[in-house]
């Protein structure tokens, strides 16, 4: 089972003056190994005119707070789908 928590939205104007909206989500996954275990990841949804694009990570951590902090860093810096996975990889390395 998967739950999505919208943590923030950012609207930006592209070079061609089109408006793009990015939604930043904390993703909660449940793994059943005799009991429910929560794992957390990140998802970004891009809204551009009539198109939706998404990018998401596999579960990153058991810590909701750590992943939520990562989501907020992505949101604050306007990270897009193109660079999300690379930046998340760098953020995960910072926590190890």
C-alpha positions in Angstrom: 0.0 0.0 0.0 1.2 3.5 -0.8 0.2 6.9 0.7 1.1 10.3 -0.7 1.5 13.4 1.4 1.7 16.7 -0.5 4.5 18.7 1.1 4.6 21.7 -1.3 3.9 23.1 -4.7 6.0 25.5 -6.7 5.0 27.3 -9.9 7.6 28.5 -12.3 7.7 30.3 -15.7 9.7 28.5 -18.4 11.8 30.2 -21.0 8.9 30.0 -23.5 6.7 31.8 -21.0 4.7 28.6 -20.2 3.7 28.0 -16.6 4.8 24.7 -15.0 3.6 23.5 -11.6 5.7 21.1 -9.5 4.1 19.1 -6.6 6.5 17.6 -4.1 5.3 14.5 -2.2 6.5 12.4 0.7 5.6 8.8 -0.3 4.9 6.2 2.5 5.2 2.6 1.4 4.2 -0.4 3.6 6.2 -3.6 3.6 4.5 -6.6 5.3 7.0 -8.9 7.0 4.8 -10.2 9.7 4.0 -6.6 10.7 3.6 -3.4 8.7 6.9 -1.5 8.3 6.8 2.0 6.8 9.4 3.1 4.3 9.6 6.6 2.8 10.5 8.0 -0.6 9.9 11.1 -2.7 7.7 11.9 -5.7 7.6 15.0 -7.9 4.6 15.6 -10.3 5.0 18.1 -13.1 1.9 19.8 -14.5 2.4 21.5 -17.9 -0.7 22.4 -19.8 -2.5 19.1 -20.3 0.4 16.9 -19.5 1.4 15.2 -16.3 4.9 13.8 -15.7 6.1 12.1 -12.6 9.4 11.0 -11.1 9.8 9.1 -7.9 12.4 7.3 -5.9 12.4 3.9 -4.4 12.0 3.9 -0.6 14.9 5.8 0.8 14.6 5.4 4.6 12.6 4.2 7.5 12.8 7.7 8.9 9.9 9.9 7.9 11.6 13.0 9.3 14.8 12.6 7.2 12.9 12.0 4.0 10.5 14.9 4.7 13.5 17.1 5.2 14.8 16.0 1.8 11.5 16.7 0.2 11.5 20.3 1.6 15.1 20.8 0.3 13.9 19.8 -3.2 10.9 22.1 -2.9 12.8 25.1 -1.6 15.3 24.8 -4.4 12.8 24.2 -7.2 14.3 20.8 -8.2 12.8 19.4 -11.3 12.2 15.9 -12.6 15.3 16.0 -14.7 17.7 16.3 -11.8 15.7 14.9 -8.9 17.2 11.4 -8.7 20.8 12.6 -8.9 20.2 15.2 -6.2 18.4 12.7 -4.0 21.4 10.4 -4.3 23.6 13.3 -3.1 21.3 14.0 -0.2 21.2 10.3 0.8 25.0 10.3 0.8 25.0 13.3 3.1 23.0 11.3 5.7 25.2 8.2 5.6 
